[in-house]
Amino acid sequence: MSRFRNSFMKNWFAVEAIPIYAVVGVVVAGGSWYLARLARGPTVVWTKENPTPWNDIKPDEGTKLLTVNQHFEKSWERRKL
């Protein structure tokens, strides 16, 4: 039985693949940490209190991640149907 275990552990993985396993493990851990950090951000809402949050946007409120022109026109208004 000991001979079987030694041959199994010897051929279970290649020693040359250890750096690949380490890099993949670090990438998966880093990606998981970053997604968890993004999910707990102040702009993320996990409740279902307001099913249509896009209807509560004020005319001078910016919602884009990147806007070239930072000036918001106050003359624009949303008319409800």
Secondary structure, 3 states (H helix, E strand, C coil): CHHHHHHHHHHCCCHHHHHHHHHHHHHHHHHHHHHHHHHCCCCCCCCCCCCCHHHHCCCCCCCCCCCCCCCCCCCCCCCCC
